[in-house]
Amino acid sequence: MSSRRSRVSEEEINRLVSKLQSLLPETRQRGAGRASAAKLLKETCNYIRSLNRDVDDLSDRLSAIMATMDSSSAEAEMVRSLLRS
């Protein structure tokens, strides 16, 4: 494939950077100021790492809760049904 076909236009990059900027909480709070693409990508990586830590923490907490429940209780069944959906 030629490098000409695989290149993304500057306009497309700007559109994608703007879209990404609108998804990140920190950049939405800052307002309309435009961050560099490199800084935005770094913030995105940090945000994803933070989300992964949150998921791990919630998973650990849920495991601890489930370990203390009677597996046949209504509460345990409710948790299982929430996890299935």
PDB file of N, CA, C and O in Angstrom:
ATOM      1  N   MET A   1       0.843  -1.172   0.000  1.00  0.00           N
ATOM      2  CA  MET A   1       0.000   0.000   0.000  1.00  0.00           C
ATOM      3  C   MET A   1       0.887   1.234   0.000  1.00  0.00           C
ATOM      4  O   MET A   1       1.872   1.282   0.737  1.00  0.00           O
ATOM      5  N   SER A   2       0.569   2.199  -0.784  1.00  0.00           N
ATOM      6  CA  SER A   2       1.400   3.394  -0.866  1.00  0.00           C
ATOM      7  C   SER A   2       1.214   4.249   0.373  1.00  0.00           C
ATOM      8  O   SER A   2       0.158   4.223   1.005  1.00  0.00           O
ATOM      9  N   SER A   3       2.245   5.007   0.716  1.00  0.00           N
ATOM     10  CA  SER A   3       2.163   5.860   1.899  1.00  0.00           C
ATOM     11  C   SER A   3       1.156   6.984   1.695  1.00  0.00           C
ATOM     12  O   SER A   3       0.623   7.534   2.659  1.00  0.00           O
ATOM     13  N   ARG A   4       0.899   7.321   0.431  1.00  0.00           N
ATOM     14  CA  ARG A   4      -0.084   8.358   0.143  1.00  0.00           C
ATOM     15  C   ARG A   4      -1.484   7.934   0.580  1.00  0.00           C
ATOM     16  O   ARG A   4      -2.236   8.739   1.128  1.00  0.00           O
ATOM     17  N   ARG A   5      -1.826   6.699   0.343  1.00  0.00           N
ATOM     18  CA  ARG A   5      -3.160   6.206   0.702  1.00  0.00           C
ATOM     19  C   ARG A   5      -3.314   6.011   2.200  1.00  0.00           C
ATOM     20  O   ARG A   5      -4.410   6.184   2.733  1.00  0.00           O
ATOM     21  N   SER A   6      -2.248   5.659   2.882  1.00  0.00           N
ATOM     22  CA  SER A   6      -2.349   5.359   4.306  1.00  0.00           C
ATOM     23  C   SER A   6      -2.243   6.605   5.183  1.00  0.00           C
ATOM     24  O   SER A   6      -2.469   6.522   6.391  1.00  0.00           O
ATOM     25  N   ARG A   7      -1.914   7.722   4.621  1.00  0.00           N
ATOM     26  CA  ARG A   7      -1.785   8.941   5.419  1.00  0.00           C
ATOM     27  C   ARG A   7      -3.150   9.506   5.783  1.00  0.00           C
ATOM     28  O   ARG A   7      -4.098   9.458   5.000  1.00  0.00           O
ATOM     29  N   VAL A   8      -3.215  10.031   6.971  1.00  0.00           N
ATOM     30  CA  VAL A   8      -4.433  10.676   7.441  1.00  0.00           C
ATOM     31  C   VAL A   8      -4.241  12.174   7.263  1.00  0.00           C
ATOM     32  O   VAL A   8      -3.187  12.716   7.597  1.00  0.00           O
ATOM     33  N   SER A   9      -5.241  12.828   6.747  1.00  0.00           N
ATOM     34  CA  SER A   9      -5.119  14.265   6.498  1.00  0.00           C
ATOM     35  C   SER A   9      -5.050  15.031   7.812  1.00  0.00           C
ATOM     36  O   SER A   9      -5.506  14.552   8.851  1.00  0.00           O
ATOM     37  N   GLU A  10      -4.483  16.204   7.752  1.00  0.00           N
ATOM     38  CA  GLU A  10      -4.386  17.057   8.932  1.00  0.00           C
ATOM     39  C   GLU A  10      -5.788  17.422   9.426  1.00  0.00           C
ATOM     40  O   GLU A  10      -6.024  17.532  10.629  1.00  0.00           O
ATOM     41  N   GLU A  11      -6.691  17.605   8.502  1.00  0.00           N
ATOM     42  CA  GLU A  11      -8.077  17.916   8.861  1.00  0.00           C
ATOM     43  C   GLU A  11      -8.709  16.765   9.654  1.00  0.00           C
ATOM     44  O   GLU A  11      -9.411  16.988  10.640  1.00  0.00           O
ATOM     45  N   GLU A  12      -8.448  15.538   9.206  1.00  0.00           N
ATOM     46  CA  GLU A  12      -8.971  14.359   9.906  1.00  0.00           C
ATOM     47  C   GLU A  12      -8.352  14.242  11.301  1.00  0.00           C
ATOM     48  O   GLU A  12      -9.050  13.926  12.264  1.00  0.00           O
ATOM     49  N   ILE A  13      -7.064  14.493  11.410  1.00  0.00           N
ATOM     50  CA  ILE A  13      -6.394  14.455  12.720  1.00  0.00           C
ATOM     51  C   ILE A  13      -7.001  15.503  13.641  1.00  0.00           C
ATOM     52  O   ILE A  13      -7.283  15.217  14.805  1.00  0.00           O
ATOM     53  N   ASN A  14      -7.202  16.706  13.135  1.00  0.00           N
ATOM     54  CA  ASN A  14      -7.796  17.769  13.953  1.00  0.00           C
ATOM     55  C   ASN A  14      -9.202  17.406  14.407  1.00  0.00           C
ATOM     56  O   ASN A  14      -9.588  17.690  15.541  1.00  0.00           O
ATOM     57  N   ARG A  15      -9.965  16.780  13.519  1.00  0.00           N
ATOM     58  CA  ARG A  15     -11.327  16.368  13.871  1.00  0.00           C
ATOM     59  C   ARG A  15     -11.285  15.306  14.962  1.00  0.00           C
ATOM     60  O   ARG A  15     -12.062  15.366  15.915  1.00  0.00           O
ATOM     61  N   LEU A  16     -10.381  14.329  14.830  1.00  0.00           N
ATOM     62  CA  LEU A  16     -10.267  13.262  15.823  1.00  0.00           C
ATOM     63  C   LEU A  16      -9.757  13.791  17.161  1.00  0.00           C
ATOM     64  O   LEU A  16     -10.213  13.349  18.215  1.00  0.00           O
ATOM     65  N   VAL A  17      -8.815  14.734  17.126  1.00  0.00           N
ATOM     66  CA  VAL A  17      -8.302  15.332  18.359  1.00  0.00           C
ATOM     67  C   VAL A  17      -9.422  16.091  19.062  1.00  0.00           C
ATOM     68  O   VAL A  17      -9.550  16.009  20.284  1.00  0.00           O
ATOM     69  N   SER A  18     -10.225  16.819  18.317  1.00  0.00           N
ATOM     70  CA  SER A  18     -11.351  17.550  18.913  1.00  0.00           C
ATOM     71  C   SER A  18     -12.357  16.593  19.535  1.00  0.00           C
ATOM     72  O   SER A  18     -12.881  16.845  20.620  1.00  0.00           O
ATOM     73  N   LYS A  19     -12.620  15.500  18.841  1.00  0.00           N
ATOM     74  CA  LYS A  19     -13.559  14.505  19.355  1.00  0.00           C
ATOM     75  C   LYS A  19     -13.022  13.886  20.645  1.00  0.00           C
ATOM     76  O   LYS A  19     -13.760  13.723  21.617  1.00  0.00           O
ATOM     77  N   LEU A  20     -11.743  13.544  20.644  1.00  0.00           N
ATOM     78  CA  LEU A  20     -11.116  12.960  21.827  1.00  0.00           C
ATOM     79  C   LEU A  20     -11.135  13.957  22.974  1.00  0.00           C
ATOM     80  O   LEU A  20     -11.404  13.592  24.119  1.00  0.00           O
ATOM     81  N   GLN A  21     -10.849  15.210  22.666  1.00  0.00           N
ATOM     82  CA  GLN A  21     -10.837  16.253  23.683  1.00  0.00           C
ATOM     83  C   GLN A  21     -12.212  16.386  24.341  1.00  0.00           C
ATOM     84  O   GLN A  21     -12.301  16.645  25.541  1.00  0.00           O
ATOM     85  N   SER A  22     -13.260  16.215  23.580  1.00  0.00           N
ATOM     86  CA  SER A  22     -14.611  16.342  24.137  1.00  0.00           C
ATOM     87  C   SER A  22     -14.973  15.168  25.050  1.00  0.00           C
ATOM     88  O   SER A  22     -15.906  15.275  25.846  1.00  0.00           O
ATOM     89  N   LEU A  23     -14.249  14.052  24.946  1.00  0.00           N
ATOM     90  CA  LEU A  23     -14.544  12.875  25.752  1.00  0.00           C
ATOM     91  C   LEU A  23     -13.838  12.854  27.099  1.00  0.00           C
ATOM     92  O   LEU A  23     -14.292  12.179  28.023  1.00  0.00           O
ATOM     93  N   LEU A  24     -12.749  13.576  27.222  1.00  0.00           N
ATOM     94  CA  LEU A  24     -11.960  13.539  28.458  1.00  0.00           C
ATOM     95  C   LEU A  24     -12.477  14.556  29.466  1.00  0.00           C
ATOM     96  O   LEU A  24     -12.627  15.731  29.133  1.00  0.00           O
ATOM     97  N   PRO A  25     -12.752  14.119  30.701  1.00  0.00           N
ATOM     98  CA  PRO A  25     -13.292  15.036  31.708  1.00  0.00           C
ATOM     99  C   PRO A  25     -12.405  16.257  31.955  1.00  0.00           C
ATOM    100  O   PRO A  25     -12.914  17.372  32.068  1.00  0.00           O
ATOM    101  N   GLU A  26     -11.087  16.063  32.039  1.00  0.00           N
ATOM    102  CA  GLU A  26     -10.201  17.195  32.337  1.00  0.00           C
ATOM    103  C   GLU A  26     -10.249  18.255  31.247  1.00  0.00           C
ATOM    104  O   GLU A  26     -10.247  19.451  31.538  1.00  0.00           O
ATOM    105  N   THR A  27     -10.292  17.823  30.007  1.00  0.00           N
ATOM    106  CA  THR A  27     -10.284  18.789  28.909  1.00  0.00           C
ATOM    107  C   THR A  27     -11.640  19.468  28.759  1.00  0.00           C
ATOM    108  O   THR A  27     -11.709  20.620  28.332  1.00  0.00           O
ATOM    109  N   ARG A  28     -12.714  18.770  29.104  1.00  0.00           N
ATOM    110  CA  ARG A  28     -14.043  19.406  29.063  1.00  0.00           C
ATOM    111  C   ARG A  28     -14.131  20.494  30.114  1.00  0.00           C
ATOM    112  O   ARG A  28     -14.739  21.538  29.876  1.00  0.00           O
ATOM    113  N   GLN A  29     -13.523  20.262  31.294  1.00  0.00           N
ATOM    114  CA  GLN A  29     -13.585  21.234  32.383  1.00  0.00           C
ATOM    115  C   GLN A  29     -12.750  22.474  32.085  1.00  0.00           C
ATOM    116  O   GLN A  29     -13.060  23.567  32.559  1.00  0.00           O
ATOM    117  N   ARG A  30     -11.683  22.299  31.294  1.00  0.00           N
ATOM    118  CA  ARG A  30     -10.814  23.427  30.962  1.00  0.00           C
ATOM    119  C   ARG A  30     -11.486  24.413  30.015  1.00  0.00           C
ATOM    120  O   ARG A  30     -11.109  25.583  29.956  1.00  0.00           O
ATOM    121  N   GLY A  31     -12.466  23.942  29.287  1.00  0.00           N
ATOM    122  CA  GLY A  31     -13.149  24.836  28.369  1.00  0.00           C
ATOM    123  C   GLY A  31     -12.647  24.672  26.957  1.00  0.00           C
ATOM    124  O   GLY A  31     -12.181  23.603  26.563  1.00  0.00           O
ATOM    125  N   ALA A  32     -12.748  25.739  26.206  1.00  0.00           N
ATOM    126  CA  ALA A  32     -12.512  25.684  24.765  1.00  0.00           C
ATOM    127  C   ALA A  32     -11.035  25.694  24.384  1.00  0.00           C
ATOM    128  O   ALA A  32     -10.713  25.539  23.206  1.00  0.00           O
ATOM    129  N   GLY A  33     -10.132  25.871  25.341  1.00  0.00           N
ATOM    130  CA  GLY A  33      -8.710  25.901  25.005  1.00  0.00           C
ATOM    131  C   GLY A  33      -8.263  24.637  24.304  1.00  0.00           C
ATOM    132  O   GLY A  33      -8.634  23.536  24.709  1.00  0.00           O
ATOM    133  N   ARG A  34      -7.485  24.782  23.276  1.00  0.00           N
ATOM    134  CA  ARG A  34      -7.046  23.651  22.453  1.00  0.00           C
ATOM    135  C   ARG A  34      -5.706  23.125  22.954  1.00  0.00           C
ATOM    136  O   ARG A  34      -4.722  23.864  23.001  1.00  0.00           O
ATOM    137  N   ALA A  35      -5.669  21.857  23.324  1.00  0.00           N
ATOM    138  CA  ALA A  35      -4.422  21.227  23.767  1.00  0.00           C
ATOM    139  C   ALA A  35      -3.717  20.633  22.551  1.00  0.00           C
ATOM    140  O   ALA A  35      -4.349  20.337  21.537  1.00  0.00           O
ATOM    141  N   SER A  36      -2.412  20.464  22.663  1.00  0.00           N
ATOM    142  CA  SER A  36      -1.682  19.822  21.576  1.00  0.00           C
ATOM    143  C   SER A  36      -2.106  18.359  21.504  1.00  0.00           C
ATOM    144  O   SER A  36      -2.544  17.776  22.496  1.00  0.00           O
ATOM    145  N   ALA A  37      -1.971  17.778  20.323  1.00  0.00           N
ATOM    146  CA  ALA A  37      -2.346  16.375  20.134  1.00  0.00           C
ATOM    147  C   ALA A  37      -1.523  15.481  21.054  1.00  0.00           C
ATOM    148  O   ALA A  37      -2.053  14.525  21.620  1.00  0.00           O
ATOM    149  N   ALA A  38      -0.234  15.777  21.210  1.00  0.00           N
ATOM    150  CA  ALA A  38       0.624  14.957  22.068  1.00  0.00           C
ATOM    151  C   ALA A  38       0.168  15.009  23.517  1.00  0.00           C
ATOM    152  O   ALA A  38       0.105  13.980  24.189  1.00  0.00           O
ATOM    153  N   LYS A  39      -0.151  16.209  24.002  1.00  0.00           N
ATOM    154  CA  LYS A  39      -0.607  16.355  25.376  1.00  0.00           C
ATOM    155  C   LYS A  39      -1.950  15.653  25.559  1.00  0.00           C
ATOM    156  O   LYS A  39      -2.184  15.006  26.580  1.00  0.00           O
ATOM    157  N   LEU A  40      -2.811  15.780  24.588  1.00  0.00           N
ATOM    158  CA  LEU A  40      -4.115  15.140  24.657  1.00  0.00           C
ATOM    159  C   LEU A  40      -3.993  13.620  24.680  1.00  0.00           C
ATOM    160  O   LEU A  40      -4.720  12.954  25.416  1.00  0.00           O
ATOM    161  N   LEU A  41      -3.092  13.073  23.891  1.00  0.00           N
ATOM    162  CA  LEU A  41      -2.876  11.625  23.900  1.00  0.00           C
ATOM    163  C   LEU A  41      -2.311  11.163  25.239  1.00  0.00           C
ATOM    164  O   LEU A  41      -2.682  10.101  25.738  1.00  0.00           O
ATOM    165  N   LYS A  42      -1.425  11.947  25.812  1.00  0.00           N
ATOM    166  CA  LYS A  42      -0.871  11.615  27.126  1.00  0.00           C
ATOM    167  C   LYS A  42      -1.976  11.625  28.186  1.00  0.00           C
ATOM    168  O   LYS A  42      -2.048  10.726  29.023  1.00  0.00           O
ATOM    169  N   GLU A  43      -2.837  12.650  28.144  1.00  0.00           N
ATOM    170  CA  GLU A  43      -3.941  12.722  29.089  1.00  0.00           C
ATOM    171  C   GLU A  43      -4.911  11.553  28.895  1.00  0.00           C
ATOM    172  O   GLU A  43      -5.451  11.016  29.863  1.00  0.00           O
ATOM    173  N   THR A  44      -5.122  11.172  27.647  1.00  0.00           N
ATOM    174  CA  THR A  44      -5.997  10.038  27.357  1.00  0.00           C
ATOM    175  C   THR A  44      -5.435   8.759  27.966  1.00  0.00           C
ATOM    176  O   THR A  44      -6.169   7.988  28.584  1.00  0.00           O
ATOM    177  N   CYS A  45      -4.143   8.536  27.795  1.00  0.00           N
ATOM    178  CA  CYS A  45      -3.506   7.349  28.380  1.00  0.00           C
ATOM    179  C   CYS A  45      -3.622   7.359  29.894  1.00  0.00           C
ATOM    180  O   CYS A  45      -3.914   6.330  30.503  1.00  0.00           O
ATOM    181  N   ASN A  46      -3.394   8.513  30.507  1.00  0.00           N
ATOM    182  CA  ASN A  46      -3.518   8.622  31.959  1.00  0.00           C
ATOM    183  C   ASN A  46      -4.948   8.348  32.408  1.00  0.00           C
ATOM    184  O   ASN A  46      -5.165   7.682  33.420  1.00  0.00           O
ATOM    185  N   TYR A  47      -5.916   8.855  31.667  1.00  0.00           N
ATOM    186  CA  TYR A  47      -7.320   8.645  32.007  1.00  0.00           C
ATOM    187  C   TYR A  47      -7.685   7.164  31.893  1.00  0.00           C
ATOM    188  O   TYR A  47      -8.383   6.631  32.756  1.00  0.00           O
ATOM    189  N   ILE A  48      -7.229   6.511  30.856  1.00  0.00           N
ATOM    190  CA  ILE A  48      -7.507   5.081  30.680  1.00  0.00           C
ATOM    191  C   ILE A  48      -6.864   4.277  31.809  1.00  0.00           C
ATOM    192  O   ILE A  48      -7.477   3.345  32.328  1.00  0.00           O
ATOM    193  N   ARG A  49      -5.635   4.628  32.194  1.00  0.00           N
ATOM    194  CA  ARG A  49      -4.987   3.947  33.328  1.00  0.00           C
ATOM    195  C   ARG A  49      -5.805   4.139  34.608  1.00  0.00           C
ATOM    196  O   ARG A  49      -5.972   3.210  35.398  1.00  0.00           O
ATOM    197  N   SER A  50      -6.309   5.355  34.798  1.00  0.00           N
ATOM    198  CA  SER A  50      -7.126   5.648  35.968  1.00  0.00           C
ATOM    199  C   SER A  50      -8.408   4.816  35.955  1.00  0.00           C
ATOM    200  O   SER A  50      -8.808   4.281  36.989  1.00  0.00           O
ATOM    201  N   LEU A  51      -9.046   4.704  34.809  1.00  0.00           N
ATOM    202  CA  LEU A  51     -10.249   3.884  34.693  1.00  0.00           C
ATOM    203  C   LEU A  51      -9.932   2.419  34.987  1.00  0.00           C
ATOM    204  O   LEU A  51     -10.711   1.737  35.653  1.00  0.00           O
ATOM    205  N   ASN A  52      -8.802   1.936  34.497  1.00  0.00           N
ATOM    206  CA  ASN A  52      -8.402   0.545  34.778  1.00  0.00           C
ATOM    207  C   ASN A  52      -8.198   0.318  36.269  1.00  0.00           C
ATOM    208  O   ASN A  52      -8.602  -0.717  36.799  1.00  0.00           O
ATOM    209  N   ARG A  53      -7.570   1.281  36.955  1.00  0.00           N
ATOM    210  CA  ARG A  53      -7.383   1.160  38.408  1.00  0.00           C
ATOM    211  C   ARG A  53      -8.738   1.134  39.122  1.00  0.00           C
ATOM    212  O   ARG A  53      -8.940   0.366  40.062  1.00  0.00           O
ATOM    213  N   ASP A  54      -9.663   1.983  38.662  1.00  0.00           N
ATOM    214  CA  ASP A  54     -11.000   2.013  39.261  1.00  0.00           C
ATOM    215  C   ASP A  54     -11.711   0.673  39.075  1.00  0.00           C
ATOM    216  O   ASP A  54     -12.339   0.168  40.006  1.00  0.00           O
ATOM    217  N   VAL A  55     -11.613   0.104  37.888  1.00  0.00           N
ATOM    218  CA  VAL A  55     -12.239  -1.193  37.617  1.00  0.00           C
ATOM    219  C   VAL A  55     -11.631  -2.268  38.515  1.00  0.00           C
ATOM    220  O   VAL A  55     -12.350  -3.085  39.090  1.00  0.00           O
ATOM    221  N   ASP A  56     -10.310  -2.262  38.632  1.00  0.00           N
ATOM    222  CA  ASP A  56      -9.646  -3.246  39.499  1.00  0.00           C
ATOM    223  C   ASP A  56     -10.100  -3.098  40.949  1.00  0.00           C
ATOM    224  O   ASP A  56     -10.370  -4.090  41.627  1.00  0.00           O
ATOM    225  N   ASP A  57     -10.183  -1.852  41.417  1.00  0.00           N
ATOM    226  CA  ASP A  57     -10.612  -1.590  42.785  1.00  0.00           C
ATOM    227  C   ASP A  57     -12.051  -2.063  43.002  1.00  0.00           C
ATOM    228  O   ASP A  57     -12.346  -2.718  44.002  1.00  0.00           O
ATOM    229  N   LEU A  58     -12.933  -1.735  42.078  1.00  0.00           N
ATOM    230  CA  LEU A  58     -14.326  -2.163  42.208  1.00  0.00           C
ATOM    231  C   LEU A  58     -14.456  -3.685  42.157  1.00  0.00           C
ATOM    232  O   LEU A  58     -15.271  -4.270  42.870  1.00  0.00           O
ATOM    233  N   SER A  59     -13.659  -4.308  41.320  1.00  0.00           N
ATOM    234  CA  SER A  59     -13.679  -5.770  41.229  1.00  0.00           C
ATOM    235  C   SER A  59     -13.237  -6.393  42.549  1.00  0.00           C
ATOM    236  O   SER A  59     -13.849  -7.350  43.024  1.00  0.00           O
ATOM    237  N   ASP A  60     -12.178  -5.852  43.137  1.00  0.00           N
ATOM    238  CA  ASP A  60     -11.702  -6.359  44.433  1.00  0.00           C
ATOM    239  C   ASP A  60     -12.768  -6.177  45.513  1.00  0.00           C
ATOM    240  O   ASP A  60     -13.008  -7.078  46.317  1.00  0.00           O
ATOM    241  N   ARG A  61     -13.405  -5.005  45.522  1.00  0.00           N
ATOM    242  CA  ARG A  61     -14.431  -4.737  46.530  1.00  0.00           C
ATOM    243  C   ARG A  61     -15.635  -5.659  46.346  1.00  0.00           C
ATOM    244  O   ARG A  61     -16.201  -6.158  47.319  1.00  0.00           O
ATOM    245  N   LEU A  62     -16.016  -5.877  45.095  1.00  0.00           N
ATOM    246  CA  LEU A  62     -17.142  -6.772  44.822  1.00  0.00           C
ATOM    247  C   LEU A  62     -16.807  -8.199  45.235  1.00  0.00           C
ATOM    248  O   LEU A  62     -17.649  -8.898  45.797  1.00  0.00           O
ATOM    249  N   SER A  63     -15.589  -8.630  44.962  1.00  0.00           N
ATOM    250  CA  SER A  63     -15.173  -9.978  45.373  1.00  0.00           C
ATOM    251  C   SER A  63     -15.237 -10.131  46.883  1.00  0.00           C
ATOM    252  O   SER A  63     -15.666 -11.166  47.393  1.00  0.00           O
ATOM    253  N   ALA A  64     -14.808  -9.097  47.595  1.00  0.00           N
ATOM    254  CA  ALA A  64     -14.844  -9.144  49.062  1.00  0.00           C
ATOM    255  C   ALA A  64     -16.282  -9.205  49.561  1.00  0.00           C
ATOM    256  O   ALA A  64     -16.579  -9.933  50.508  1.00  0.00           O
ATOM    257  N   ILE A  65     -17.169  -8.454  48.940  1.00  0.00           N
ATOM    258  CA  ILE A  65     -18.577  -8.475  49.338  1.00  0.00           C
ATOM    259  C   ILE A  65     -19.189  -9.837  49.055  1.00  0.00           C
ATOM    260  O   ILE A  65     -19.892 -10.400  49.894  1.00  0.00           O
ATOM    261  N   MET A  66     -18.915 -10.364  47.861  1.00  0.00           N
ATOM    262  CA  MET A  66     -19.480 -11.655  47.480  1.00  0.00           C
ATOM    263  C   MET A  66     -18.974 -12.774  48.395  1.00  0.00           C
ATOM    264  O   MET A  66     -19.693 -13.740  48.649  1.00  0.00           O
ATOM    265  N   ALA A  67     -17.745 -12.648  48.889  1.00  0.00           N
ATOM    266  CA  ALA A  67     -17.182 -13.674  49.768  1.00  0.00           C
ATOM    267  C   ALA A  67     -17.903 -13.727  51.115  1.00  0.00           C
ATOM    268  O   ALA A  67     -17.912 -14.763  51.779  1.00  0.00           O
ATOM    269  N   THR A  68     -18.507 -12.606  51.512  1.00  0.00           N
ATOM    270  CA  THR A  68     -19.196 -12.572  52.808  1.00  0.00           C
ATOM    271  C   THR A  68     -20.681 -12.895  52.682  1.00  0.00           C
ATOM    272  O   THR A  68     -21.365 -13.033  53.696  1.00  0.00           O
ATOM    273  N   MET A  69     -21.189 -13.017  51.466  1.00  0.00           N
ATOM    274  CA  MET A  69     -22.622 -13.292  51.256  1.00  0.00           C
ATOM    275  C   MET A  69     -22.893 -14.784  51.171  1.00  0.00           C
ATOM    276  O   MET A  69     -22.053 -15.577  50.746  1.00  0.00           O
ATOM    277  N   ASP A  70     -24.076 -15.122  51.586  1.00  0.00           N
ATOM    278  CA  ASP A  70     -24.568 -16.473  51.360  1.00  0.00           C
ATOM    279  C   ASP A  70     -24.861 -16.576  49.867  1.00  0.00           C
ATOM    280  O   ASP A  70     -25.642 -15.787  49.335  1.00  0.00           O
ATOM    281  N   SER A  71     -24.248 -17.530  49.194  1.00  0.00           N
ATOM    282  CA  SER A  71     -24.357 -17.615  47.734  1.00  0.00           C
ATOM    283  C   SER A  71     -25.782 -17.858  47.254  1.00  0.00           C
ATOM    284  O   SER A  71     -26.080 -17.638  46.080  1.00  0.00           O
ATOM    285  N   SER A  72     -26.660 -18.304  48.131  1.00  0.00           N
ATOM    286  CA  SER A  72     -28.046 -18.549  47.725  1.00  0.00           C
ATOM    287  C   SER A  72     -28.985 -17.427  48.171  1.00  0.00           C
ATOM    288  O   SER A  72     -30.202 -17.534  48.020  1.00  0.00           O
ATOM    289  N   SER A  73     -28.416 -16.355  48.718  1.00  0.00           N
ATOM    290  CA  SER A  73     -29.252 -15.255  49.206  1.00  0.00           C
ATOM    291  C   SER A  73     -29.799 -14.417  48.050  1.00  0.00           C
ATOM    292  O   SER A  73     -29.295 -14.457  46.928  1.00  0.00           O
ATOM    293  N   ALA A  74     -30.838 -13.666  48.363  1.00  0.00           N
ATOM    294  CA  ALA A  74     -31.441 -12.770  47.366  1.00  0.00           C
ATOM    295  C   ALA A  74     -30.439 -11.695  46.936  1.00  0.00           C
ATOM    296  O   ALA A  74     -30.397 -11.309  45.768  1.00  0.00           O
ATOM    297  N   GLU A  75     -29.638 -11.219  47.884  1.00  0.00           N
ATOM    298  CA  GLU A  75     -28.646 -10.193  47.557  1.00  0.00           C
ATOM    299  C   GLU A  75     -27.599 -10.721  46.577  1.00  0.00           C
ATOM    300  O   GLU A  75     -27.217 -10.033  45.630  1.00  0.00           O
ATOM    301  N   ALA A  76     -27.145 -11.940  46.817  1.00  0.00           N
ATOM    302  CA  ALA A  76     -26.153 -12.540  45.918  1.00  0.00           C
ATOM    303  C   ALA A  76     -26.742 -12.740  44.529  1.00  0.00           C
ATOM    304  O   ALA A  76     -26.061 -12.513  43.530  1.00  0.00           O
ATOM    305  N   GLU A  77     -27.977 -13.154  44.458  1.00  0.00           N
ATOM    306  CA  GLU A  77     -28.630 -13.332  43.157  1.00  0.00           C
ATOM    307  C   GLU A  77     -28.790 -11.987  42.446  1.00  0.00           C
ATOM    308  O   GLU A  77     -28.628 -11.900  41.229  1.00  0.00           O
ATOM    309  N   MET A  78     -29.105 -10.952  43.202  1.00  0.00           N
ATOM    310  CA  MET A  78     -29.242  -9.622  42.607  1.00  0.00           C
ATOM    311  C   MET A  78     -27.902  -9.160  42.024  1.00  0.00           C
ATOM    312  O   MET A  78     -27.862  -8.617  40.919  1.00  0.00           O
ATOM    313  N   VAL A  79     -26.815  -9.372  42.753  1.00  0.00           N
ATOM    314  CA  VAL A  79     -25.487  -8.994  42.256  1.00  0.00           C
ATOM    315  C   VAL A  79     -25.160  -9.779  40.992  1.00  0.00           C
ATOM    316  O   VAL A  79     -24.667  -9.218  40.014  1.00  0.00           O
ATOM    317  N   ARG A  80     -25.440 -11.084  41.020  1.00  0.00           N
ATOM    318  CA  ARG A  80     -25.179 -11.898  39.829  1.00  0.00           C
ATOM    319  C   ARG A  80     -25.995 -11.411  38.633  1.00  0.00           C
ATOM    320  O   ARG A  80     -25.487 -11.385  37.512  1.00  0.00           O
ATOM    321  N   SER A  81     -27.230 -11.031  38.853  1.00  0.00           N
ATOM    322  CA  SER A  81     -28.062 -10.564  37.731  1.00  0.00           C
ATOM    323  C   SER A  81     -27.550  -9.229  37.205  1.00  0.00           C
ATOM    324  O   SER A  81     -27.609  -8.977  36.001  1.00  0.00           O
ATOM    325  N   LEU A  82     -27.051  -8.378  38.084  1.00  0.00           N
ATOM    326  CA  LEU A  82     -26.473  -7.110  37.622  1.00  0.00           C
ATOM    327  C   LEU A  82     -25.215  -7.339  36.793  1.00  0.00           C
ATOM    328  O   LEU A  82     -24.966  -6.626  35.821  1.00  0.00           O
ATOM    329  N   LEU A  83     -24.430  -8.329  37.179  1.00  0.00           N
ATOM    330  CA  LEU A  83     -23.202  -8.628  36.454  1.00  0.00           C
ATOM    331  C   LEU A  83     -23.491  -9.230  35.087  1.00  0.00           C
ATOM    332  O   LEU A  83     -22.702  -9.065  34.157  1.00  0.00           O
ATOM    333  N   ARG A  84     -24.606  -9.921  34.961  1.00  0.00           N
ATOM    334  CA  ARG A  84     -24.975 -10.523  33.667  1.00  0.00           C
ATOM    335  C   ARG A  84     -25.464  -9.479  32.679  1.00  0.00           C
ATOM    336  O   ARG A  84     -25.339  -9.673  31.470  1.00  0.00           O
ATOM    337  N   SER A  85     -26.021  -8.370  33.170  1.00  0.00           N
ATOM    338  CA  SER A  85     -26.590  -7.386  32.251  1.00  0.00           C
ATOM    339  C   SER A  85     -25.600  -6.389  31.753  1.00  0.00           C
ATOM    340  O   SER A  85     -25.953  -5.506  30.971  1.00  0.00           O
TER     341      SER A  85
END
